[in-house]
């Protein structure tokens, strides 16, 4: 498994210093991506890992004094360490705890760095309505620029709802359906929408949005993920 993941912590007892080295190397790689304006998927993964490690750290208080157990696995869904009741291996458990507490502030610093970059992009990006909005907004189109490559992507979006045991969530599925070269474009996005309706009559008046930004950051790792978040906010504001 590549990247910063729970396995690096679970197997800490095998070689504590090597685990620290691997974690630091991975954090350095992630922070290098941030410095090159590549935010995703690294920021989301760091936030999820930090949440999981914090939950494990808080739930592990006093477990070393419980019945003899051996760490067997990690329950990713419930964010718990799984033990089997065998001979006690307190040293291994203590090393995992120590590694988690050692890593948490370093992960948090990396998260703050990623969030700072995210906020900068968010502040320098806007979403505007193209034409007249229909009453149905759960499906439509969005123009998203890739200034680095001098392109504009026409993205089809669809809002889906899924339910967990605790709540209902919305997610935004996107598919790039066309690409335009900005250097040769002569039409406005309004004209492009009219042309789109003629060529794709299945939606006679689709909800259409245009993302605007002057930033030339990487498209897949930064511009598109943040554009999707801003579009979701626009749809349900």
MARMARKOL-603849 format. One record per atom (N, C-alpha, C, O): x, y, z. Coordinates in pm, whole numbers, plus 32768, in hexadecimal, padded with zeros to 4 digits. Example, Ala and Ser with C-alpha at 12.3 -4.5 7.8 and 13.67 -1.06 7.14 Angstrom:
% MARMARKOL-603849
85277DC7830C/84CE7E3E830C/85287EB6830C/85907EB4834E/85057F1F82C4/85577F9682CA/850A80038313/853D80728324/
END
This chain:
% MARMARKOL-603849
80557F888000/800080008000/8058807C8000/80B280898053/803F80D87FA3/808C81527F98/804F81C07FED/7FDB81B98014/80A082288009/806D829B8053/8074828680E9/80A3821F811A/804382EA8131/803F82E781C2/7FC2829D81EC/7F5382C981CD/7FD1822D8233/7F5E81DA8252/7F71819882DC/7FDC819E8317/7F05815C830C/7F0681228392/7F6980B183A3/7F9B80998411/7F86806B8338/7FE57FFD8342/806D80288376/80B27FD983B6/809380A3835B/811380D6838D/811680DB8425/818080D08462/80A180EB8462/809880F584F4/8084806B8534/80BD804E859C/8033801784F6/80157F93852C/80927F3E8538/80A17EF08595/80ED7F4F84D8/81657EFC84D6/81DE7F448513/82507F2284F5/81C37FA68568/82307FF485A2/828E7F9F85F5/83077FB985F9/82597F388638/82AB7EE78691/83197E9C8646/837E7E768681/83047E8685C5/836A7E3F8578/83EA7E90856A/84587E59856D/83DB7F13855C/84507F6C8554/841F7FFB8568/83F2803D850A/8428802B85E4/83EF80AD8607/8431811E85B8/83EB81728580/84B4812085B3/84FA818D856F/84E0818B84D9/84D581F4849A/84D78114849F/84B8810A8410/842C813F83F4/8414817F838E/83CE81248450/834581588440/834581F08444/8302823183F4/8391822984A2/839B82BB84A8/83D582F48427/83A5835983F3/843B82B383F4/847B82E18379/841982DE8305/8412833D82B6/83CD827182F8/836E82668289/82FF82CF8294/82D58308822F/82D082E8830E/8268834D8321/829C83D882FD/8259842382B7/831583F9832C/834F847C830C/8366848C8277/834F84F7823F/839484208236/83AC842781A5/8329843D815A/8326848A80F9/82BF83FB8185/823F840C8142/82068498815A/81CD84D480FF/821484CA81D4/81E6855381F0/823585B8819D/81FC861A816C/82B485A1818D/830685FA813B/82D785F880AA/82D186608069/82B485818078/828385757FEF/81FE85C17FDF/81E986067F7B/81A585B28041/812485F5803C/8136868C8040/80F686D57FF4/818C86BB809A/81A3874B80A5/81E587838028/81D087F78005/823487307FE4/826E875A7F65/8200876C7EFC/820487C97EAB/819D87127EFF/812B87227EA5/80DE87A27EC3/80B587EA7E67/80CC87C07F44/8089883E7F69/80D788B67F34/809C89167F02/815A88B17F40/81AC89227F12/81A689337E7A/81C3899F7E46/818088C87E34/816E88CF7DA3/80DA88DC7D7E/80B288C27D0D/808B89077DE1/7FFC89277DCC/7FA888AD7DA8/7F4188BB7D67/7FD388377DD3/7F8487BE7DBF/7F4687977E45/7F8B87647E9D/7EC587B07E53/7E8487A37ED6/7E45871A7EEB/7E5086E07F57/7E0386E77E85/7DBB86687E93/7E0385F97E47/7E4686147DE3/7DF7857B7E75/7DA2854D7EE5/7DE385587F6E/7DAC85297FD2/7E5A85977F74/7EAB85927FED/7E6585D18066/7E69859880D3/7E2686448054/7DE8868880C6/7D7786348100/7D6F86248179/7D21860080AB/7CB185AE80DB/7CE485318123/7CAC8509818A/7D4C84F380EE/7D83847A812C/7DC1849981B4/7DB2844C8213/7E07850B81BE/7E438531823E/7DD9854B82A8/7DE78521831B/7D6E85908281/7D0385AF82E1/7CC2852E8312/7CA78521838A/7CAA84D082BA/7C6D845182E1/7CCA8402833C/7C9E83C983A0/7D4B83FE831B/7DAB83B5836E/7DB783F583F7/7DBC83AE845C/7DBC847983FC/7DC784C0847D/7D4F84A084D5/7D5D8488854D/7CD984A1849A/7C5F848284E5/7C6483F4851C/7C4183DC858F/7C8F839684C9/7C95830B84F3/7CFB82F88563/7CDE82B685C6/7D7283318553/7DDB832285B9/7DB18364863C/7DCF833086A8/7D6D83D68634/7D40841986AE/7CD983C486F7/7CDE83B88771/7C7E838886AC/7C19833186E8/7C5B82BA872C/7C378295879C/7CBB827D86E9/7D03820A8722/7D4E8233879F/7D4B81EC8804/7D9382A68799/7DE182D3880D/7D8982EC8885/7DAD82C888F6/7D1583288870/7CBB834688E0/7C7982C88918/7C5E82C18990/7C60826688C3/7C1D81ED88F1/7C7E8188892D/7C5381238965/7CFF81A38922/7D6281418951/7D8E815989E0/7DDD810B8A16/7D5D81C38A21/7D8781E08AA9/7D62816C8B06/7CEE81428B0B/7DC1813B8B4B/7DA880D18BAC/7DA680458B74/7D9D7FE48BBE/7DAD803A8AEE/7DA57FB48AB4/7E1F7F5E8AD5/7E167EE48AD8/7E8F7F9D8AEB/7F077F4F8B0C/7EFB7F098B91/7F437EA98BAB/7EA17F388BE7/7E8E7EF98C69/7E1B7E958C68/7DF87E5D8CD0/7DE17E808BF2/7D727E218BE9/7DA77D928BDC/7E1E7D798BF0/7D4E7D388BBA/7D777CAC8BAD/7DDF7C9D8B3E/7DE47CED8AE2/7E327C378B48/7E997C248AE2/7E5C7C198A57/7DFF7BCC8A40/7E937C6789FC/7E607C678973/7ED67C7A8914/7F437CA6893C/7EBE7C588897/7F207C75882F/7EDA7CC087BF/7E6D7C9B8795/7F1B7D2A878F/7EE17D768722/7ED97D1D86A6/7F3D7CE3867C/7E617D13866D/7E4B7CBA85FC/7E327D04857A/7E647CDD8510/7DE57D718581/7DBE7DB68507/7D8A7E41852A/7D867E67859F/7D647E8B84C2/7D257F0E84D4/7C9D7F0B8491/7C927EE8841B/7C377F3084DC/7BAF7F3A84A7/7BA07FC6846C/7B85802684B5/7BB17FD183E7/7BAF805483A6/7B26809683AF/7B1B810F83C0/7ABD804583A4/7A36807D83A3/7A1380BE8428/79D9812B842B/7A37807B8496/7A1580AE851B/7A8980F38560/7A7B812085D2/7AFC80FC851B/7B728141854F/7B9B810985D8/7BA78152863A/7BB0808685DB/7BD780448657/7C4B7FE3863D/7C5A7FAC85D1/7C9B7FD286A5/7CFE7F6886A2/7CBB7EE686CB/7C6C7EE38729/7CDC7E7A8685/7CA07DF786A1/7D097D9F86E2/7D797D9486B0/7CE67D608752/7D447D0D879E/7D117C7E87A6/7C9A7C638797/7D6E7C2487BD/7D497B9B87DE/7D807B7D8869/7DED7BAA888C/7D377B3388B6/7D5C7B1B8942/7DC27AAB894B/7DA17A368962/7E407AD28938/7EAE7A738944/7F0D7AAA89AE/7EE77AFD8A01/7F887A7B89AB/7FEA7AAF8A0A/7FFD7B4489F4/7FFD7B748983/800D7B8B8A5F/80197C1E8A57/80967C458A0A/81007C078A18/80897CAB89B9/80FB7CE38972/80F97D7A8989/80E77DC9892D/810D7D9E8A07/80FE7E298A30/81627E8589ED/81427EF889D0/81DB7E5489D3/82407EA88994/82167ED18907/82287F4488DE/81DD7E7288BE/81AF7E918836/81427EFA8838/81427F5887EA/80E37EE88894/80757F47889E/80AA7FD188C3/80808035888A/81067FD68920/813E8055894C/8186809D88DA/817F811788D0/81C980528885/8210808E8814/81AF80C887AF/81C881328775/814180838798/80DB80B6873B/80A081378772/809081998729/807E813587F3/804A81AF8833/80AD82238827/808882938805/812B82058844/8192826D883F/81A082A587B2/81AE831E87A0/819C824D874F/81AA827A86C5/813382D1869C/814583368658/80BB82AC86C6/804582FB86A5/804F838786E3/803883EB869F/8072838E8763/807C841087A7/80EE8463876D/80E584DE8768/815984228741/81C984688702/819F84A1867A/81C785108656/814E84578630/812C847F85A7/80BB84E5859F/80B985358542/805F84E385FE/7FE8853885F3/800885CD85DD/7FCE86088582/805F860B862C/807B869A8614/80BC86B4858D/80A7871E8552/810B8654855C/814B866584D9/80E3865C8469/80E986A88408/808586018477/801985F68415/7FC386738419/7F9986A683B1/7FA886A68492/7F56871E84A0/7F988795845B/7F5487E4841A/801C87A38468/806288118426/80558807838E/8042886B8349/805F878C835B/8050877882CB/7FC2879A829E/7FAE87D58234/7F5F877582F0/7ED3879582D1/7EC0882C82CB/7E7E885F8270/7EF88874832B/7EEA8906832D/7F28894482B0/7EF489A6827A/7F96890C8284/7FD6893E820A/7F7B89288192/7F6A8981813F/7F3F88B0818A/7EE38893811D/7E6788E98122/7E37891780BA/7E338901819A/7DBB895581A8/7DD789E5817F/7D828A268143/7E4E8A16819F/7E728A9E8176/7E718AAA80DE/7E408B0D80A7/7EA78A46809B/7EA68A478009/7E178A3C7FD4/7DF28A817F75/7DC889E48012/7D3C89D47FE9/7CF18A597FF4/7CA98A807F98/7D018A9F8065/7CBB8B1D807B/7CE58B878015/7C948BD87FE9/7D658B857FF1/7D958BE47F8C/7D508BCD7F06/7D238C2B7EC5/7D488B4D7EDD/7D078B2D7E5F/7C728B4E7E66/7C3A8B867E07/7C338B2B7ED5/7BA58B447EE7/7B848BD97EDC/7B208BFF7EA0/7BDA8C2C7F16/7BC48CBD7F12/7BDA8CF87E87/7BA68D637E67/7C258CB17E34/7C438CE37DAE/7BF88C957D42/7C268C8A7CD0/7B868C5F7D67/7B338C177D09/7AA18C3B7D22/7A778C497D95/7A548C4B7CB8/79C68C697CC5/79778C137C64/79AC8BDF7C02/78F68C047C81/789C8BB77C2C/78288C107C05/77E48C487C5B/78118C1F7B84/77A68C757B51/77428C237B02/77658BC17AC1/76C48C4E7B08/765A8C0E7ABB/76648C3A7A29/767D8CAF7A0C/76508BDC79CE/764D8BFB793F/75BD8BF1790F/75808B867913/75868C6278E2/74FD8C6378B1/74988C5D7922/74B18C8A7991/74248C237903/73B78C197963/73B88B9079A3/73C08B2A795F/73AF8B8F7A28/73AF8B107A6F/73258ACF7A6C/72C08B147A7D/731E8A4D7A57/729F8A057A63/728289E97AF6/72D58A077B4C/720F89B07B12/71EF898C7B9D/723C89107BC9/725989007C3F/725F88BA7B6A/72A8883F7B8A/733E88597B7E/737088757B11/7383884F7BEF/741288707BF1/746B87F87C0D/74E588057C11/743087837C20/747F870F7C4B/74D286D27BDB/752186777BF3/74C087047B62/750D86D37AF0/752187467A8F/74C687967A79/7598874F7A56/75B187BC79F9/764187BD79CB/7684875579C8/7671883479A5/76F68843796C/774388B279B2/770A890B79F1/77C688A979A6/781C891179E0/7899891F798A/78D988BB7967/78BB899A7968/793889B67922/79A589CF798B/79968A2379E3/7A1289857980/7A7F899179E2/7B0289AB7997/7B27895D793F/7B498A1879B7/7BC38A3A796E/7C3D89ED799F/7C4B89CF7A16/7C9589D07941/7D1A899E7962/7D7C8A027926/7DAA89F378B5/7D9B8A6A7974/7DF08AD57942/7E7E8AA87926/7EC48AE178D3/7EA88A43796C/7F308A107958/7F4189D678CB/7FA989E8788B/7ED88990789D/7EDC89527818/7E8F89A377AF/7E828978773D/7E5A8A1777D8/7E0D8A6D777C/7D958A227741/7D7E8A2376C8/7D4A89E1779A/7CD589967770/7C5C89BA77C7/7C6A89EE7835/7BE7899C7792/7B6C89A177E1/7B28891A77D3/7B1388E87764/7B0788E07844/7AC2885E7845/7A2D8874785B/7A0588BF78B4/79DD8832780A/794D882E7821/793187B07871/794587407842/790287C478EA/78ED87567948/78578741795E/780E87A1797A/782986C87951/779F86A77975/779F867C7A07/77F086297A30/774486B57A56/773E86927AE4/76B786527B05/765386677AC1/76B986047B6E/763F85C57BA0/764B85B67C37/76AC857E7C69/75E985E97C7F/75E785DE7D11/75A6855A7D38/7538853A7D09/75E985107D8D/75AF84937DC0/75A9849A7E58/75FB84DE7E97/754A84557E91/753784537F21/754883C57F53/750D83687F1E/759B83B57FBB/75A983317FF9/75948340808E/75AD83A980C9/756682D580CB/754082D88158/759B827B81A8/75B482088181/75CC82AE8219/7618825C8277/75C1824482F1/754D826E82F5/75F882028353/75AC81E883CD/75918269841A/7534826F846B/75E282CF8400/75D6834B844D/759183BC8402/754E84108440/759F83C0837F/756E84368338/7562841982A3/758883AE8274/752E847C825A/7526847781CA/758D84D88190/759D854881C1/75D284AB8128/763D84FC80EF/7626850E805A/75EC84B98017/765685808027/7655859A7F98/76E2858F7F61/774385B97FA1/76EC85567EEC/776C85537EA7/775685837E18/76E8857C7DE2/77C185B47DDC/77B885EC7D56/780D85977CF7/788785937D02/77CA85567C9C/780E85077C36/7823855E7BBB/77C6859F7B8D/789C855F7B87/78BA85B27B12/78FB855F7AA5/794585007AC0/78DD85847A29/7919854279B4/793D85AC794F/78E985FD7927/79B985AE7924/79E4860B78BA/79AE85D87835/79CC8567780D/7960862B77F1/792585FE7772/795E864676F8/795386157688/799A86BB770E/79D88704769E/7A4D875776D3/7A51877E7747/7AAA87727679/7B1D87C77699/7B2D8830762C/7B24881175B5/7B4588AD7656/7B54891B75F7/7BDE895C760A/7C108968767A/7C198984759C/7C9989CA759F/7C7E8A5F75AF/7C418A9C7557/7CA98A99761D/7C8D8B267638/7CCF8B8275D3/7CA08BF175BC/7D3C8B557597/7D878BAB753A/7D3B8BBF74B7/7D538C20746F/7CDF8B627499/7C958B6E741B/7C008B897432/7BB48B9473D1/7BD78B9374AE/7B498BAA74CD/7B208C3874A7/7B698C9874C0/7AAC8C44746A/7A768CC77447/79ED8CDD7487/79BE8D4F7490/79AC8C7274B2/79268C7D74E9/79298C98757F/79888C7575C5/78BF8CD875AF/78AD8CE9763E/78708C6A7678/78418C15762E/78738C5E76FC/78378BE8773A/779F8BE67724/77638B7B7721/77638C5C7716/76D38C6276F9/76B58C237671/76568BD67663/77078C45760D/76F58C0B7588/77148B767589/76D28B287544/77758B4F75D8/77998AC275E0/77288A717621/771389FD75FE/76E18AAF767E/766F8A6A76BB/76018A557654/75C789E8764D/75E38ABA7604/757C8AAC759D/75A18A3E753A/754C89F07510/761F8A3A7515/764D89D174BA/7642894874FC/762088E574BB/765F8944757D/765688C775C8/75C7889375CA/75B0881B75BA/756788EB75DF/74DA88C275E3/74AE8889755C/7461882A7557/74DF88C374F0/74BA8892746B/74F588077451/74B687B37411/756D87F27482/75AF87727469/7587870574CC/7594868E74AF/7555872E7542/752E86CE75A9/74A086F075D7/748D87277644/743E86CF7585/73B486F875A1/737286AD7614/730086CC7638/73B5864C764F/7379860376C0/735F865E7737/730A8641778B/73AA86CE773F/738F873277A5/737A87B8775E/73DC87FC773E/72FC87DF7746/72E1885876F6/730F88DA7738/7331893976F2/731088DF77BC/734489567802/73938928787C/7363893278ED/740A88F57866/745688BC78D5/748D89287931/74B189957905/7493890979B2/74DB89607A0F/756D896479E3/75AE88FC79D4/75A089DE79CD/762889EB7999/76728A5679E9/763D8AC17A07/76EF8A357A0A/77408A907A5C/77C88AA17A1A/77F58A4E79CA/78098B0E7A3E/788E8B2B7A0B/78EB8B4B7A7F/78D18BA77ACD/79568AFF7A8A/79BA8B167AF2/7A208B7B7ABD/7A538B6D7A4E/7A3D8BDF7B0E/7A9A8C477AE5/7B0E8C4F7B48/7AF88C567BC1/7B878C4D7B14/7BFF8C5E7B66/7C738C867B0C/7C788C617A97/7CCF8CD27B43/7D488CF87AFA/7DBD8C9B7B1C/7E288CA67AE1/7DA98C427B79/7E158BEA7BA5/7E368B827B3A/7DDE8B517AF3/7EB68B627B30/7EE18AFC7AD0/7F148A807B17/7F798A457AF1/7ECE8A5A7B7F/7EF589E67BCF/7ECC89647B88/7E7A89667B2C/7F0688F37BB3/7EE488737B73/7E4D88587B76/7E0B886C7BDB/7E1A88297B06/7D8988197AF6/7D5387A67B4B/7CFA87BB7B9E/7D87872E7B38/7D4F86B87B7B/7D6386BB7C12/7D0B86907C5D/7DD586EE7C3F/7DF586EA7CCD/7DC087617D1C/7DB8875B7D96/7D9C87CD7CD8/7D7688477D21/7CFB888C7CE8/7C96889B7D2D/7D0188B57C6A/7C9589077C32/7C1088BC7C31/7BAC88EF7C63/7C0E88447BF8/7B9087FA7BED/7B5687D37C75/7ADE87E67C8A/7BA5879B7CD2/7B6A87777D54/7B2E87EE7D9E/7AC387E27DDA/7B7188607D9B/7B3D88D57DE3/7AC689117D96/7A6889427DD4/7ACA890C7D12/7A5789397CC3/79DC88E67CE4/796E891C7CEE/79EE88647CF4/797D880D7D17/794288327D9F/78C888347DAF/799788507DFE/796788787E83/791B88FD7E7C/78B3890D7EBC/7950895A7E30/790C89DC7E24/788789CD7DDA/78258A107DFB/788489787D76/780889617D2D/77A089227D8A/772B89497D87/77C988C27DDC/776D88837E3A/773488EC7E9B/76BD88EA7EBA/778989467EC9/775A89B17F21/76F48A0B7ED9/76908A357F13/77108A277E59/76B68A7B7E0B/762F8A367DF7/75C78A777DFC/763189B57DE1/75B5896B7DC7/755B89647E41/74E1895E7E35/759989647EB8/754A894F7F31/755C89BF7F95/755689AA800F/75728A387F63/757E8AAD7FBB/74F48AE57FDE/74EA8B478027/
END
